Amino acid sequence: MRLVRVAAAALNQTPLDWDANAANIRQAIADARKADAKLLCLPELCITGYGCEDAFYSRGVIKMAERMLAELLPATQGMAVSVGLPVLHAGALFNASALVVDGALVGLVAKQHLAGDGLHYEPRWFKPWPDNAKGTHRLAGFDVPIGDLLFDFDGIRLGFEICEDAWVANRPGLDHAKLSADILFNPSASHFAFGKANTRRRLVEEASRSLGVSYVYSNLVGNEAGRVIYDGQTIIATCGETIACGRRLGFAPVTVTAATIDVDATRMRRSVSASFEPEVMVDDSRVVPVPFVLPEASPVPERASVADWEKSEHLKEEEFTRAVTLALYDYARKSRSRGFIVSLSGGADSAAVTCLVSMAVRRGVRELGLAPICEAFGLPEVDESESDPVAVLTRSILTTVYQSTRNSSDITRHAARKVAEAAHATHFELDVDDLCEGYSKKVAAALGRELTWETDDIALQNIQARSRAPSVWMLANIKNALLLATSNRSEAAVGYATMDGDTCGGLSPIAGIDKAFLRQWLRWLESEGPDGLGGIPELNVVNRQQPTAELRPSSAGQTDEDDLMPYDLLDAIEDHAIGEKRSPAETLAAVSAEFRQYSSDQLAQWVRRFFELWSRNQWKRERYAPSFHVDDKNLDPKTWCRFPILSGGFRRELAELDSKG
């Protein structure tokens, strides 16, 4: 047996936060050293942060990344560590991994396949490295090879696939396997989406099996740059099986996963494969000899396991809770906010946002302790001798406000109060009816006529939502807190939101999730809740209500679904029309097969309504506060779903739909 100890790290990095990023890298190296690892894979672009966007164009950023690499070199004594950074070579910018061995830079591997779909825009900044190409580059005082390289440690060969490289058919690993690679590193920045962890794990396991290598996969963790969440999944697989994996969606800034691999075992597995065709005549210039002998590791029985919550039948609910609570915590500390403000209406959306903040505090204290959470929010330390110190801390971080008008009900007032109490929020009740009345009277006087529900329905509804904005913004300013908008994705799709009303805020944490799932999640949170935290029974006062904006007089019996359409149908139409890019006719055919309880005429009306509202309200989606990406059917025009603000509005397609009817 030839045993080698390897490790992968998950890092919570921040774009251009040089010292914090370097501190996390040093901590990962130290933790890997404690685990006796000699080879450590760090995430891609971990020196600069992955989400630097057009800052990658700055020469100063490229030079500072080089300086930080030079400062990190001494920390790698006795180890080999891959560190990601942008490199300017031959007049082009490349996404590269620097291999640092025992304090010296020995080579650079550049990414060959750039992620350019969905929320990734790498081709805007980087160039793909040509297959099999090799050059020489001077970096951090060293003249080293750069390109499509393998590194030879006294007969043990290490190759690289950088994130997207592993997700394409013509992956570099195919070539590396022919060149007798024993270990493949994959430094990644792979975003979180529901269910993606299983796909990623299968990808790594299959690579280790089909390529006959040990595969070491690292990733970012947390809310790195504002919108994108990384789950920190680290995987070490060999011979088609995962032998070690790191925890996902944790609050720790650094997590290292280590394992002992048997190089001889993977070599023998590859040698008996009938499909393996080695390159026996090869240009040795692509294989870089490294003057460092990997010491023999002690045999360690590896047993990969995942957390209990990852095996739950409610995995999507668990993932949503952990992803968004982690993202909220990271967003607050990285923006240096001292807390959160929520306009709590007593309905589902604002209740969900309130509970997510409360659970973010509870998770943070469980995983990091009271003192680090107080420090993250710039608050004085809470006395642990308090009967419920987490509740005391939450009241300092979370403020909720119920703002009533004459159209508000005692039901929602009571619901808001109960949810605030359960979340341990500081709660206020304000009456803004006089503000709405004042605005209405001023406009009526200017127009010279009375405003009525028959002639001015939308205006009278919207002024109520907009009159609630100034007071919560004022509280956010006074408390140096982050105001959270409460609109969901289903509403964003059809513009069922008041701009500068329920959309006001610096962050929109649930704008990436559909209303149907959100209601399902709230019912689960009431009865069961996330592993280790439990449920919130007080949510029954929200879950038993029909969603309503409460902007018309109570005699109107207003509900969201009467204004729009059933939410499950709305989400299905959105999936077909926007997610799958189907035409109105194709969308109608798809939902007609699924929703047989409705007449064909009624479904056609709802499909028409969706397409009209979708195209009419792109300007609203452009103005939404940043939202979190939680699934790969997001509507965020900044990162996922671009659509013109002005368009033909599907007029011809909808006319043809009518003619077929």
N, C-alpha and C positions, 0 to 999 in steps of 0.2 A: 504493500500500500504506500502511496505517496500522498500524505495528508497535508492540506493547506487550510489555514484559518482565514476566512473572508468575511467581509461585513458590508452592509448597505445602510445608509443613513437617510432619515427623513428630516428636513430642515424647514423651519418657518422663517423664510427670508422676506425682506422688504426691498423693493426697487431703490437702488442708490443709497441705501442705509449701510454705508461701508463698514463702520465699526461693529454694528450689531450683526451684520452678515458674517464678518470675519470671526466674531466671538462664537457664533453658532458652529462655524466650520472647525474652529479650534476645539470646541467642546466635543464635537463628533469624533475628531481624531483622538482626543483623550479617552473618550468612552470606548472607542474601538480598540485602543491600546490596552485598556483594562480588560477587555474581552479576549485579549491575546490575538487579535486579528492582525494580519500583515498586509492584506490587500483591502482597501476601503473605497467604495464607490459612493460619491456624493452626487446630488441632483445637478441637472444641466443649468448652466448660467447662474450657479449659486453665488458667485462673487458679486455680480451686479444685481441679481434678482432677474427672474424671467420676464416680468411684465414692465420693462423699462420703456417700451413703445418707441416713440421717435427720439427719446434720449439716446438710443443706440447710435443715432447719427452724430452725436457729439464726440469730437476728438478728445475732449477732456474726460469723458466717461471711459473711453477706451484706454487712455493713459492711466487713469486712476485704477482701473481693473488690473492693469499690469503691475502697478505699484503694490496693490493688495496681494497679488499672487507672490510677489517677491517677499513681502512681510510674512506670508504664511509658510514659506519654504522651511524655516527651521523647525516648525512644529511637526514635520513629517519624519523626523529622525527614526530610523529603524523600521520604516513602513513604506508602502507604495499607496499613494492616494490620488484619485482622479478628481480634479477640480474644474468646474465649468466656468467659462468666461468668453466674451466676444474677442475675436482676434482680427486685426486688419492686416491682410496679406495680399500681395500682388494687386493692390488697389481695390480690393473687395473685402467686405466684412463677412466673417464666418463664425458660426456657432460652434465653439470648440471645447473639447475636454483636454485639459493639461494633465499629463501623468507626471507626478512628482514622486521621486524615489529617494528616500534617505537624505532629504534636504536639497536635492538637485532636480531641476527640470530635465526630463529625458525625451519628451516628445509631445506632440499635439495631434489629436484626432479631430477632424472637422466633420460636422454633420452632413450627410449626403442627401437626405430626403427631408425637405422642410414642410412643416405643418402649415397649410394655407387654407384650411376649411374651418367652418364653424367659428369658434372664438379665437382661432389662431391666425396670425398674420405674419408669420416668419418671413415669407418671400418679400415683404415690404422692406425688411432691414438686411437680411442675410442672403448670401448666394449658396447654392448647393455645391458641395465638394465633388469633383468628378471621380467616378469609379476608378479605382486602382492608381490614382495619381498620387505623387509624392513630391514634396519640395523641402526647402530649408528655410527656417524662420528664426529671427533673433527676438527673444522675449525674456524679460527679467534677468538680463545678463547672460543668457545661454543661447548658443546657436544649436537648434534642435531640428529634427525632421518634423514635418507637418503633412498630414494627409490620411490616406486609407491604410493604417499601419497595424501591425501586430508587435507586441513586446515580448521578448524571450527572456525569461528569468531562469537561466541555467537549465533550459530544456522545457520549462513550463511556459506555454504561450497564452498571452492575454490579448483579447480583441475587444472592440467596441461596437455597439449599436446605440446611437443617441436618440432616444424617444421614438420619433416617427419612423426612424430607420427600421424598427422592428415590426411596424404595422403595414409594410408594403410587400408586394410579392417578390420583388427583386432586392431583398434585404441583404445588407452587407454580411450578415452571419453565414449565409450560404457559401460565400467566398472564403470567409475565415475558417469555416469547418474544413474545407478542402486544403487549407494551409495548416491544418493540425492545431487549431486553437483548442485550448483546454478549458479556458474560462472566458465568458463574455460579460462585460460590464454594460449595463444600460442606465446611463444617467438621464433621468426623465423629469419633465414638468407636465404631468398628465392630469388634466382637470377631473374633478369629481362630477359624476352624473349617476343617477339611480341605476343600480345593477352593474355598473362598469367594473367593479372590483372583481367579479367572477370572470368577466371577459379578459381582464388584464392577467389574472392568475392563470387562466387556461393558455393564454399567449406565451407566458413565460415557461410554463411546464412543457408545452409542446415544443418550444424552441430548444429546451434542454434535452428533450428526447430525440427530436429529428436531427438536430445538429451534433448530437453527441458531446455536449459541453455541460459545464456547470454555469448556470446563468444567475447573475447578481443584478437585481433591479432596485434602483433607488428612486425617490420621488420627493417633491415638495409637500408641505402640510400647511393647512390654514388658509386664511384670506390674505394672499400675498399683496395684491395691488388694488383691491377695492371691490371687484365684481366676481372674480373667479375663485372658487374654493378648491383646494387640493387636499386629498384624503390621507396622504402620508403612507400609502401602501408600499411597503418594502417586501421583496420576495427573493428568496434564494432557493433555486431548484436545481436538481441534478437527476439525470436518468429518467426524466419525465415526471418527477414528484417534487412537490414543495417540501423542503426540509426545515425552512425557517421563514416566518413572516412577521412583520411588525404590526402593531395595533394601528387602527385607522381612526382618523378624525379626533385625535387627542389634542389636549391643550399644551402639552410639553413642547418647547421650541426645538428640541433635539431628541430624536429617538434612533438608537443604533440597534440593528439586528445582525447577529453574527452566527456563523455556522462553520463546521469543519467539512470540507469536501475531499473526496478521494479521487485524485486525478487519474490513477490507474484504472479505476472502475469505469469512468467515462470513456477512457481510451479503448478499453476492451469492448464496451457496449458499441462503440462506433465501428470497431474492427470487424465485428460479426454481422454488421448490417450489409446486406447484399446491395443496397442502393448507394453505399458510400463510395465515391470516386475521388481518391486523393490526387492532389497536384504534386507529382513526383519530380517534375521539371519546373522549377519556380524561380522567379527573380527574387533573390534574397534581400534586395534593397528595401523591400516593404516590411521586412522583419527586423526590428530594432533590438540588438542585444542590450540587455540591462545588467550592469555590473552589481547585481544584488541577488544573493541566494535566499530564497524563501525557506525559512527554517521548517523542519518537520513539526507538524502540529500533533498534539496528543489526541488519541481517539475520543470523541465525544458523541454519545448517542443523541442524534437530533430528532426532535419531535415537533413538527409544526402544529400549531393550534390557533384557532381564532376565538375571539371573545364570544361569550354566550349570546350577546345581542345580535351578532352577525349570523347566527343560526336561527334567529327568531322567525316565526311565520309572519311577523309584522316588520320585516326587514326595511321596507320602504319608509314606514313611519319612523323607525329607529334612525335610519340614515338621514331623513329630513331633519329630525330633531338635532342630531349631532352636528350635521353640516352647518345648519343655520345658526345654532348657538355658538359654535366655534367661530363662524364668520362674523357674527355680531361682536364677540369679544375682541377679535383681532382688529376689526374696523375701529372700534372705540379706542383701543390703546394706541393704535398706529396713527389715528387722527388726533390723539391727545384730548379726547372728549372726557368729561367727568361724569357722564351718565347718559340716560335716554329719557326722552319725553314721548308719550303716546297719547293722542287724542282718542280716548276710550269711549266708544259710542254705546257699548252694551251689545254689539253685534259680533258676528263670527270673526271678521278680519282683524279688527283691533284687539279682540280677545286673544287671538292667535299670536299677534305680535307681542302683546304684553306677557303672555306665558313664555314665549321664546326668550325674552330678555331675562325673566325670572330664572328660567332653567339654565341660561348661560352663566349667571352668577353662581348658582348651585353647583354646576359642573366644574366651573373654575376653582371653586373652593375645594371640592372633592379631589381634584387632580393636582392642584398646585398649592393649596393652602390659603388661609385668610390673608396673610401679609402680602403675598404677591398680587392678589386681586386688588387690595386696597392701593398698592403702589401703582398698578396699571391704570387705575382711574384717578390717581392723584389725590386720594382720600386719606385721612388719618386712620391709623390702625384701629380695628375694632377689638374691644376687650373680649378675649375668648371665654371669659367667665360669665358673659351674658347668657341668659337662659336660651336664647336663639340668636347667636351672633350672625348667622347667614341672613336672617330676616332683617336684623339691624343694618347690615351692609346693603341689602337689596333696597331698603327704603332710602338709602343715600344715593343709590344709583338709578332707580326707576321712579319716575313721576308720571302719573296718569291724570287725565282731565276729562270729565264729562261735561259737555257744553250743551245746554238745553235751549230749545225754542218752544213756542206754543204747540208745535207738532210733535214734540218728544213725549214719550209715554213713561209712566211709572215703571213699566216692565223693563225697559232698557236702562232706566236710571238705577233700578235695583240690581240688574245684571251687571252693570259696570262696577257698582260698589262691591258686589260679591267677588267678581274676578280680581279687582284691585286688592282686596283683602287677602285672597288666596295667593296672589303673586307677591305679597308683602310690599306693595308699592305705596309711595306717598300719593294720596289721592285727593284731588280737588273737584268741586262741582261749581260751575259757572253758568249763569243765565245770560245768553247772548241775544235774547229775543229783542231787546231794545235796540241793539245794533242793527239787526235785520230790518226792524221797523223804520229806523232812522234812514237807512240807505234807501228803502223803498219809497219813503215819503219824499226824499230829495229828488229821486229820479221821476216820480210821479209829477212833482211840481215842475220839473224841467220840461216834461213832455206835455204838461197841461191836461193830463187825464189820469184816472184811477187805474192802478194795476190790479188785475183780477186773475184768478186761476184759469178762467176760460180763455183769456187772451195772452197771458204771460206765464204760463206754467213753468217752462224751463228756467226762466229768469228768476222766478220766485223760489224755485227749488235751490238753484245754485247759490243765491245770495246767502242762504243759511249755511251752506258748507263753507263758503268763502269767509263769512263773518267769524268762523271758528279759528281761522288761521292766525290772525295777529296775536291773540293771547297765548297760543302754544309756542309761537315763535318767540314771543317775549320771555316766556318761562325758559325756553332753551337758551336764550342769550344770558339771562340772569344766572342760570345754573351752569353755563358753559357746557351744555349737554347737547346731544344729537337728537334732533327731531326726526321721528320715524314716520314715514308715510305708510298707509295701511291698505292700498289697493292691491288686488290680486291679478293674476295673469288673465283670467277669463274676462274681467272687466277691462283690462288693457286692450284685449283683442277687439272689443267693440266700442271702446271709448266711453264705457259706462262709469265715468268718474268725473268729478268736478275739478278742472285745473285750478290750482291755487286754493283748492278746498281740501278734499281728502287725499289729493296727490301731493300736498305741500310737505316738504321734509328734505333732509339731506341724504336720506337713505331709504330705500323701499324694499324691505327684506323679504316680502312675500310676493313681489311682482313677478317672480319667476315660477309660481306654482298655481295650478288651476283651482277654481273654487270647489269643484266636486271632491278633489282629494283633500283640500283644506278642511272641508266639513267632516270627511271621513277621519282625518287625523285628529280633529277636535273630539270626536266621539271616542276614539281610542285613548286620547289623553285623559278624558274624563274617567274612563273605566279601568284603564290599565297603566298607560304611561310608559316612558322609557325605562330600560333596565337600570336599576340602581337608584332611580329617582321616584318612581311610582306615579300614580295618577293624580288628577286634580278634580275631585268630585264636584266642586262648585261650578264647573263648566256646564252642569246640567241646565242652569238658568239661561245659557246661551244656546245650547244644542236643541232645546225644545222649541225655539222660536223659528219662524219663517224669516229668512234674510230680508231686511227692508232698510231703505235709506232713511225712512221717517222724515221726508222732506215735504210731503203733501199733508193736508189736514187728515186727521185720523179717520174721518168719515170716508176717505177715499180707499181705505184698505190697501195701501200701496205695498207691493212686494217686488223684490228684484226680478223674480222669474216672470211675473206678469209684465213687467217693463220690457224684459228681454225675451227669454224663452227658457225652458228647463235647462239647468246648468249642465247636466250630464250630456244633453244634446248639444249645447253650445260648445262644450269641450270636444265632443266628437267631430263637429263641423270644423272647428279650428284645426284639429289634428289632420283631417283630410285636406282641407283647403290650404293651410299654411305649412303644416309639417310635411305633408306629402305632395304639396304643390299641385293639387287637383283642381280642375275647372269647376265652375258651378254645377254643370250637368253631371260630371263625374262625382262630385261631392254629394249631390242629391241622390244619385244611385246608391252610393255607399251607405248613407244614413237611412235610406228607405229600407234597405235589407236588415238594418240593425234595430231600428225603432219602428216596429210594425204597429205599435199601439196608437200611432198618430196617422191621420189621413195624409194622402199624397199631397193634397192642396195645402194643408197646414205645414208640412215639411218644406214644401217649395217656398212658402212665405218666409219661413225661418231661415232657410238657406239664402234667399235673396237678402233678407235683413242683415245677415251676418256679413256678406260680401260688401254690401253698401256701407255698413258701419265700419268695417275693417279699413276700406280704402279711404273713407272720409276722415278717419281719426289717426292716421299715421303721425300727424303733427303732435298729438298728445303723447304717443309713445316716445317720440324724440325728446320730449321735455320731462319724462319721468326721471325721478332721482335714481341714482345707480341701484341696480338690483343684483341679487345673487343668482348665479347660474347653478341650478340643481338638476336639470335634465336637458337632454339634447333636442328639445323642442321649444327653446326659449324664444321670446318675442323681442328681446332687447336689440334695438337697431345698432347699438355700438359694438356688440360682440357676436351676434348670431343671425338675426333676421332682418336684412335690409329690404326696404320697400320705399318707393318714391312718395314724397309728401303730397305731390300733385300727380294725379293720374286720371285715366279715363273712367276709373271706377267700375270696371267690368260691365259697362252699359250694354255692349253688343252681346256678351256672353249671357247676361241676365235676360236680354230680350229673346235670345234663342231658347233659353230655359222656359220662358213664358209660352213661346210658340209651340214647344213640344207638349206643354201641359194642356 
